[in-house]
Amino acid sequence: MRKRMMKFLPGYATILCMSMLSLQNAGRAQGLQYPPKQNSLKADASHVGGDILSFAATVGGDILYVFSSPLRLKQKGGVKFLAFTALTTASVVWLDRDLEDDFNEREDFFVKPAIGLAKIGDGYDKFLSNKYMLAGLPVTMLAAGLIFKDKKLILTSRLMVESFIITGKITMIGKGVFGRARPYTGEGPLEFAWLKFNTRQERRSLPSGHVSSAFSIVTVLAKQYDSWWIEIPAYTVGVAVAFQRMESRSHWGADVIVGGALGYWVGSTLVNRYKQPSKSSSVNPYMMGNRVGLLVEF
């Protein structure tokens, strides 16, 4: 199903591209009055060709921006990354086995709510991870954006698709690099087949693809529309998917942590690239020569 999903998404991306271009071309057409008939087709072709190149450059720039983001890490970001790596390693070595046992026994006080929340993840696994349902949300947002001429909706739908595809590719590479055995194989949490790029599903546990794809989408949505009534349901879905993957014995705890962090990182990086600067006002003292006063910016 994953292969069919990957085949479908490039087609959707093409449809998304042409829909956006049609909106842009429609806007241009309104400003033209009685163009020469003999040049209209050539002008339209020129506009479409230019828009396609512009769109391709934009998407290519987004991909390059995501993959080059580690190079822009500042000291604080580097410390956070090292801490995350240390915690994930500790989970692999000491926590994953115990957590797996707790989910199997289903009696731990802290595990019971997680198992209940995993039922939401079941819905994602059965329906929303389907290629048509997965495309439904960004397509609906794109249609609404085109109808109401809402640029933010159009941008959000594009970023959701980009985030999903980029995250999916990184996830596939990670699975091949680590080659970690899944819990249901009974091989244990420390069984890895490093850099063998094994195609057997039993050896593709780290990171979790379901979790990374879910977080890649919900993160874009939550960060584009920064409201609690969007953020809480969005991230709840992501966490529920993580619990479902553990409850079904498809992934270890570290697998879903890395998958969630991966989807969150890609989605956040894309949104931050297009984030508008704050328009809040500020008042600061200033001194220039023999003049002293307050500088008001808004």
N, C-alpha and C positions, 0 to 999 in steps of 0.2 A: 504494500500500500504506500510505503514511503517513496518508492521509486515512481509510482504513478503520480504522487503528490508533487514531486520535483518536476515531472514532465508537464504538469498542469500549470504550475506557477509562472514559468516563463511566458506561456500563452496569456495568462492573466495580466502579467506585467505589460505585454504588448498592447492588450486591450486598454489597460489603464493609461498607457502612454498616449495612444491615439485619442482617447476620450479627452484627456487634458489638452492635447493639441487642438482638438476640434473647438474647445472652449476658447482657447487663445486665438484661433483663427477667426472665430465668430466675432470676438471683440475687435479684431482688426478690420473686419469687413464693414462694421458699422461706421467706421471713419472714412470709408472710401465712397466717392460719389462719381458715378458714371465712368468707370475705368475703360480704357480702350478694349474693345472686344477681342482684338487679335492678340493682346498681351495678357488677358485675364488668366488663361490656363497656365501660362509660363510663370506669372506672378504667384499664383496659388501653389504651384509646384515648388517655387523658390522658397515661399514661406514655410511649407510643410517640411522641406528638406532642412531648412535652417532650424526649425523647431525640433526636429528629430535629433539633429546634431547637438543642439543645446540641451535637450533632455538627457541624451546619452552622456554628455559631459557632466551634467549635474549628478546623475546616478553614479558614474565612475568616480566623481569627486567624493561622494558620500562613502563609497566603498574604501577608497584610499584613506579618507579621514578616519574611518573606524580602525583599519589595520595599522595606521601610523600613530594612533592615540597612545599606545604605551611609550612612545618616544617623547611624548609631551608630559609625562608624569612628573610632578614636582615631588619634593621630598616627602610631604605629607601623604601623597598618593602612593609613593613607593613603600612607605612604612605600612600603610593599610594593605597593600598587595602582599607584602611579606607576612603580615599577621594572618591574612586569609589563607595563604599557602600553608603556614604552620598549623592552623586550626584544622584545615582539611586533611593534612597528613596525620594529625593526631586522631581524627575521626576514622581514617582508614585503618590505622594500627590498633587503636584501643576501643573505639566506640561502635563501629559498624556491626560487629558480631553481636554485641549485647543488644543493640537496637533492633537488629533482625530477630533475635530471640523474643524480645518484648512484643513485637508485632505479631509473631506467630502464636504466642500464648494468649494475647488479647485480654489480659487481666490487669495489666499495669494501669494505675490511676491516670497517668499522663498519656497513655497510649489510646485509651478509649475515646476521648474527644477527637483524636487524630483519625481514628478509624471511622468515626461518624462523619468527619469532614471529607474523608476520602470518597464518600458516596457522590459528592459533587464532582470529584475527579473522574469517577466512573462515567458520568455523563459526558465529560470532555473526551474521554477515551473512546466512547462509543459513537459520539455524534460530532463534537466540535473538531476532533482531529481528522475527521473526514475532509477530503480536499474541497468538496463543494461547500460544506458548512464553514470550513476555515476561511475560505475566500469571501463568505457571505458578509461578514462584518465590514471589512474595508470596501467591498463593492457597494454596500448600502451607504456607507459614509461618503463614498465618491459620488454616488448618484445624488445624495442630498446636497453635497457641495456644489455640484453642477447646476442643480435646480435653483438653489438659493444663492448661487454665486459666492459661496463661502470658501475663501482661499485656505482658511485654516483646516477645514474639513478635508479638502483635496490634499493638502500637504500631509495631514495625519494619515490618510489612507495610503499614500505613497510610502511614508516612512514605516508604516506597519508591514507592508509587503517587503520593503528593503530589509528591515530588521529581521523578519522571519527567514528570508533567504540567506542573508549573511550569517545569522546564527546557526542555521541548518548546516551550512558548509563547514563552519568551524567545528561544530559538534561531530560531524562525520570524520573530520581529520583527527579530532581528539580520541574518538572511539578506536580508530586504527592505531594511533600512537600507544595508547595505554593497554588495549586488549584485555581489559579486566573481566574476570568471570562473573556472571550474574549469580545472585543468591540461590536461585532454584537449581543450579547445577550441583550444589553441595560441595564445591571446591574451596570455599572459604574466601574471606575478604582480601587476602594478601596474594591471590593468584593473578598475575599479570603476564601478558605476552607482549613485551615492549617492542614497538616498531615493526610488528609483523603484519599489520593491516589485515587482520583476519576478517573475513566476510561472514563468518558464522555468528549468528545472533547471540549465541551463548558467550561469546567473547567480546561483546560490544556494550558493556555496562556503563562505562565512564566516558563522558558525562551522559546524563539522561536527556534523550532527545525530546520526549514529551514535555519535560519541565522547561528545557531551554526554549522550545518553540512557544510555549504558553507565556513565559515571562517576556519573551521578545515582543509579543503583541501587546500584552496588558501594560507593560511598562511605557510604551509609546502612548497608549491611550491615557494612562494615569498622569503622565507628565505633560502631555499637551493640554489636558483639561484638569488643572490642578484644583480639584474640589474633593472633599472627603467622600461625598456620595458617589463619586466615580472611582476614587482610589481604593476604598475599602472593598467594594465588590470585585474590582479588577485583581487586586493582589490576593484576595481570598480564593479566587479561582486558581491562581498560580500555586498557592500553598496547598490547596486541595489536590491538585494534580500531583504534586510532590508526594503527599501522603498516599495517594492511590498507587503510585508506582512502587512505593515501599510495601504497602499492604499486599500487593499482588506478587511480591517477591521478585519483581523485575529489576529492582535497583537497590543498592545499598544507600545508606544515609549520605555518604560523601558524594555519591553520584548525583543526587538531586540538589545538593548544596551547590556543586560546581555548575550544574545545568541552570539553576536559577540565577546564579551570579553571572553566568555567561549571557543569558538572555537579557538580564537587567543592564549589564554593561553595554551591550550593543544598542539596545533601545535608548538608553540614557545618552549615549554618545551621539546618536543621530539627532535626538531632540535638542540637545544642547547646541548643536551646530546651527540650528535655525532659531534658537531662542531669542526673542526680542529683548533688547536692553530695558531695564526698569525705567519707568517714567516718573518715579517718585521724586519729590522736591527735596532739596537740602539747603541748609544755611551754614556757611562757614566764614570765619573771620579772615580778613586779609589786610596786608600792609604793603603799601606801594609809595615809596618816597616819604613825603610828609603827610600821606593820607592813610587813615585807618578806618575800617568799616566792616560791613558784613556783605558777603557774596551769596546771593540767592540763586540757586539753579533749579529749574523745573522743566 
